[in-house]
Amino acid sequence: MRVKMEIVEDLKNIDNKLIEELNQIALNKIEYWDIRCSVSTGTSLDFTDQKSKEVSSSEMIDCGIRGFINGGWSFVVLKDLDRNSILSGFSKAVKLARLTESLSKNKFKIKERDQLVKNFKVNSKKNLLDIDVEEKINLVKQHEKIMSNFSPKVINSRTLYVDYISHKLFINSFHSFINQELSGLRLYNLAYAQQKGSIQGAVNSVGGIGGFEICETEKATNLSKKTAKESVMLLDAKSPVGGKFTVVMDPKLLGTVVHEAFGHAVEADIVLNKGSVLDEKIGHQIAVEDVTIVDDPQMGQGKKFNLPHELFGSYFIDSEGIPSQKTIVIENGILKNYLHGLETSSRMNVAPNGHGRASSDSTRPQVRMGITMLEPKDWNYEEIIEDTKEGILCEDFKYGYTDPSTGNFQFKCKLSYKIKDGEKTELMRDVSLSGMILETLNKISAIGNTISFSDGMCGKGGQSVRVCDGGPYIRIEDILVGGLN
């Protein structure tokens, strides 16, 4: 393999000569190997009540080496990219893979994939390297000031800012060589308001892949005002009487339901471990015919939403060198695909679809979602509300519980409104929704015609990765609703 690329100084030890040596060490000993390594810098700012709690910058080197033979994996982590360290770590990975293979009960082969040789760079409008830390601090201070000054009822505020620039290299035994330069950030607000002994909180965030322009979008600029306003609004809201209701979900809450209650159940590692309600359901009708759910973390989707940056859950390749791609999970109500990494796709005899993801190059890839959404149909928001004689409009969520093995879920909503005779009326708080996801997908009676996404970090197996989820407004019949009263 002959590759000519410009890469950062710390990654230049990984050249064609080193790769030839690695192939010689692996020859006739293991069937597959890959190496992920990165050099990253970043800034973290944490302010509470307009006072700094953390102002820090970081520089990290990560390297993860995997080996595989007949169902046995090894994983070796390095914290430097010295040539001898890589050779030594690789030799250790080869030995560990052979040991693991002798103990493994699940014997399988990794199917060879096409070679991928690519350079990829995120195009930033405002390169993070050109933004002084003082400008970032002033941004956080401004958001803190807006929340604190919004109302005397706001008793506590917190703003977090995290950014990163990462140079990444991926190579494997299929002769892939992928060099990436990535950058991104996330801004997070939290506010608490108090009135007559009642304390209510609100949280909002904005994130993306790109540069400092992410902080200058309309959503980002209004983030702190929105957070403070919501915390104050909730002080006068009432808790509902429980029962079964028609519920209209906004894109944020819908995204949470699609991701948490449904999405984890289509991750193929959970399916293989018999922990999914969707086991052996491929080809089955599991939702009403209007429902189509996809996971599509491809770069370039920010333009669809008139954003100057990429969506927070986007990636060029997954952590196993598979290009991101659109995966149809449900099509017209029928379950079509699970989400796969290299191992699960090999064990299930299907092609991988780019969902083997790790939180860093020093952690193992797992099957993870990227950008998960329920696709729109033909109702507009006003039509859905007007057509609902009595129900509840639920917007955003606070927290929740899900069990992918049964499909059971419960979510606490942030903002909820009564719908009476086709009109949105009084604000409610502490509204919780519960049910079984497969039953819920079959109770959808209206799907909106425009979509939006939320950004977040998804935890699984001790790791957190960037994700987005969303869709349109939807209406669901006979959802169990609970409240404090």
N, C-alpha and C positions, 0 to 999 in steps of 0.2 A: 504494500500500500504506500503510495506516494502522496503526501498531503502538504500543501504550501499554504500556511495561514499565519496571520499575525496574532500572537497571543501574549498575555502579560508575562512579565519576567519570571514570576514564581512558577508559572506553568510550563516554562520552556524545557524543563528536564524531561517532559513526556514527549519524546520525539519518535521518529520511525525506528531508530536504533534500539531505544528502550522497548518499544512494542515488539520488535523481533525477539529480544531477549525474553520478554514475558511469554510469548508464544512458544518458545523453546522450553521454558520451565513447565508450561502447561501440557506440552505435547504428550499424548498417550496417557495422561494422568487425570485430567478433568475434561468435561465436555463443553463447558461454557464458562466464561468469566467476563466481568465488567469492572470498570473503575470510574468513579465519579469524584471529581475534585473541584474545589472552588477557593477563590480568594475574595473575601467580602469585607466591606467597610460599612459602617452605619452610625446613625445618631438616634439617641433615645432621650426624650424630654418628658418629664412628669411633673405637673403643677397641680397643687390642691389649694383652693381658696386663695388664688393669686400668689402663692408662694411655691418656690421650686423645691421638689422632693428629689429629683434626679435630673442631672444634665450630664450626659456621657456620650462618648464616641467609642467605637470598637473596630477592631480589625481581626478577622478570623481566617485561618486556613483549615480546611476540612478535606479529608480524603477517605473514601470508603471503597474497599476492595471486596468483591464477591467471587466465589468460585462455586461450581456446581457439577455434580455427577450423579446421574441415576436417582434423583430424588433427594440427594444430600446437598445442603447449602452450607457455605461458610461466609463469614463476614468479619473483615479486619478493618479497624479504624486507625488512621494515621493523623497526626497533627502537624506534620511537616511534609514537604514535597521534595526532600533530598532523594537523589537517584538511588542511593544504596538503601534508604529506608523503604522506598517503593518496592525494590527487588526483594528485600527481606520480608516485607509485609505480604507480598504476592506469594512467595514460597510458603509462608505460613498458611495463607488462604487455601492453597492447593492441598496441603496436608490435612487441614481441618475439614475440607470438603470430602476427602476420601474417608476420613473417620466418621463424619456425619452420615455418609452414604451407607456405611456398614451398620448403622443403627436405625436408619430410616425405614419406616413401614410402608410409606407411599412411594412406590417406584414409578418414575415417569421420565420422559425426555423433554428437553426444551427444544421446540421446533426452531430451526434456523430461520432468521429474519433477513430481509434485504439489507445490504450495506447502506448506511446513510452517512454522507460526508457533507456537512453544512456549517456555515457561519450564520449566527443569528444575533441581531442586536436590536434592542428596544429603542425606538426613536422617541427621545424626550424633547419637548418644546423648551423646557427649562432644566438643563442638566443639574442634578443635585450637587455636583462638584463645584458649580458656579454660585451656589447659594451659601452665604456665610452663616455660621451657626447663630449669630446675633439675629439674623432675619428670621430664622426658624423659632428662636426664643420669643421674638416679638409677636410672631403669629400666635403662639400658644398664649402669651400674655393677653393678647387682644380677645381671644375666645374666652379666657377666664374672666376678663373684665365685663364682657357682654353678659355672661351668665350671672355674675355676682350683682350687676347693676340692673338686671331685668325687673326685679321685684324685691321688696324687703322680705318677702316670704321665702326667697331662695336662701337657704342656710348653709349649703355646702356645694362646692363645684370641684370638678376634676377634669383636666385635659391631658391626654397623652398623645405624643407625636413620635412615630417610629419610622425611619427610612433606611434604605440599604442600596448599595451598588455591589453587584456580584459578577465576577468573571468565572465562568464555569466551563469545565471540560468533561466530556463523556467519551469513553472508548470501550470497545468490547471485542470479543473473539469473532464477531461477525464482520469485523473490519470497519465498524462505524467510528467516526471521528467528528464530534459535534462540539463546536466552540460557541459559547453564548456570553453576551454581555447584557445583564438585566438590571433594572432598578425599579423601585417602587416605594410607596409609603402608605401609612394609615394614620388618620386623625380620629380621635375618640373623645367624646364628651359624656360627662355624667353630671347630673344636677339633682339635688334634693331640696324640696320645699316643705315648709311646716305651717300649720294653721290649727289652732285649738287642739293641740295634742296629736294631730294627725300628721304623719310624714309620708310624702310621696316622692318617688324618684323616677327619672327618665334617663335613658341612654341612647345615643345615636353615634354613628361613625360614618366615615367615608374613606375609601381606599382605592388604590389602582396600581397598575403597572405603567410606569412612565417617570416623569420628573416632578418638579415643584408645581407644575401647572395643575396637578391634582388638587392642590389646596386652594386654587383660584376659581374653581367651578362654582356655579350658583349654589349647588347643594352644599359644598364645603363652606362657602362664605356664610350661609345661613344656618350652619350646623348648631352653633352654640345658642342662638336665639330660639331655635326650634326646641332644643333640649330643655332650656329653662322654661319656655312657655308650656310645654307638656307637663312638667313637674308641678307647675302652679295650677294648671287646668284640672289636674286629677284631685286636687284638694276638695273641690266642690262636687265631685262626681259621686254617685250613689252605686252601691253594689246591687246586682240584680237578684231576683228570685229565681231559683234553679228550676230546671225542667227541660223539655225538648223543644228546640226552636229552629226556624229557618235562619241560617247564618250566611251572611255575605262576608267573604274574606278579602282583604286588600292584598296586593302582591307580596308585601313583606311577610305577612302571616302565612299566605299560601306557600311561599318559598320555604318557610320553616317546616311546614307540614310535608311538602314534597321531599325535602332533603332529609329531615329527621325521621319522620314516620314511615316514609316509603323508600327513600334513596338508600339508606344503609342496608335494607333488606335485599337490594339488587347487587350489592357488592359480593363478588363471587367467592371470596374467601369465607364470608359468613355463610353463604349457601353451602359450600363444601363442608363446613363444620356443623351442618344441620342446625344452624341458628337463625334460619330465615323462613318466614311465613310464605315466601315465594319459591321455595324448593320444589322442583319438578313442575313449575307452572308455565314454562316457556310454551307459547302457542295457545295458552288458555285466555279466555275473556275474563279480565279481572277488574274492569272499569266500564263505565258507560261509553258508548261508541264515540262520543265527542272528545274523549280524553286521549291526548298524545303527549308523552313526557320524553324529553331528550336530555342528554348531558353533552354539552358542546363547549369545551374549554379552549377552542382555537383562538389564536391571536387575530385581531382585526375587527372584533365585534363592537369595540367602543364607538366606531364611526356610526353604527346603526342607531346609537342613542345620542348622537351629536356631542360626544365626549372627546376631549383632546388627549385622551389616554386610553390604555387598554383596561378591560374589566379586571377586577382584583383576582378572580379565580382563573385567569388565563395562563396558559403555558405553551411553549413551543414544542417541547418533547416532555414526556413523563420521566420519572427517575430511572427508567429502564431503557431509555433511548427510543421509545415508540412515539411517533408524532401524535400530537393531540388531534382529535377528530370528533365529528358529530356521531354520537351513538344513540340510535332510537331505542328507547327502553320500552315504552308502551306506544303502540300505534293503533289508533281507532279502538282503544279499549283492550287490545290484545298484547300480552307480554311478549316482547320480541327478543330482548337481549339482557344479559347481566353485564356488569362492569368488570373488566378483567385486567390483570397484570400478566406477566410472563408465565408464572407458575400456574395460576388458575386456568388460563387459556390452554396451556399445554395439557393439564389434567382433564379438562372438559372437551379437548379436541376442537377448539375454535381458534380464530385469530385474536391476538391481543388487541385491545381498542384504546390503549393509551391512558390507563387509569392506575398504573403502578406508581405510587407517589410516596416520597419521604419528606419529612420536615427539614432535613438538612442532608448533606452528603455523608455525615457520620451516623445516619440512622438508616434502618432497613426499609425498603419500599413495602408499602401495603396497598391493597386495593382501596382507592379513594375516589370520591366525586370531584368534579371541577366546577362547571357551571351547569346547574340543574334547573330545568324550567318546564312548566306546563305550557304548551303552546296555545296561542289565542284562537278564539273563534269569532263570532259575529255580533255579540251583544256589546253595547256601550255601557259605561258606568251608570249613566242616568236611567237607562232602560231597566237595568237590573234593580235599582232602588225603587223606581216607580212600579215595577211589576211585583214587588214584594209587599204584600198587604200587612204582614206583621212578622217581625224578626229582629235580628241584631246585626249591625255592621261592626266587624272586629278588625282593628288595624294594629299591625305589629305585634310583637310578643315580648314577654319578660323572661320566661324560662319554661322548661317543660320536661317531660319524661316520655321515653319511647322504649318499646321492646320489639326488636325486629323479628324475634322468633314467633310472636303472636300477632304483631301488627297493632298492639295496644298503644294508645298515645294519650297524653294529657298536656295541654298548653295553657299557660296563663297569658292572657292578652294584655297589651299595654293600654290602648284606647278602644272603647266600645261605645256604640250609640244605638239607642232603640230605633227601630224602623216601624212607623205606624202609618197605615194607609198610604204606603208608597213614599213616605217622607222620612228623612233622617231627623231624629229629635234629640232627646236629652242624652248627655254624656254619662257613661257608666265606667266603673273601675272594678278591678278584682274579678273580671269575667274569666272563667276557665272553660275550656272545651275538651271533651274526652270522647273516645270511641275506638273503633277498630278500622284500620286504614283501608282494608279491602271493602268493607261495608260503606265507608265514607266515599270512596271513589265511585261507587255505584249509586250515590245519592246526589251527585252533581246535576243541577238543573239549569245552570246558565254559566257561560264562560265568556269573559270580556274580550275586546278586540285590540287592546293595547297592553304592552308588557313593560315591566321595569324589574330591576334587580337590586338585591341587597348584598353587601360584602360582609365577610366574617371569617373567623378561624374555626375550623372543625377539628375536634379532638377524637382520636381513636388510637388505642394501643400505646398511649403515652406520648403521642405525637400530635402536633397541630399543623394543618396546612391551610393555605389560602383557598377560599371557595366563594362562589356567588350562587344565589338561588332566587327564584322569582317566577313571574308569569303575569297573568292579568287578574282583574277582580273576578271572583267566581261566587256562585251561590250553591249552598248545600242544604238539603232538607233534613229535618229531624236529627239535629246534633244535640247531644246532651250538654247542657250549659249549667255551670255551677257558679256560686258567688258566696260572699261572706254571710249574707242574710239567709 
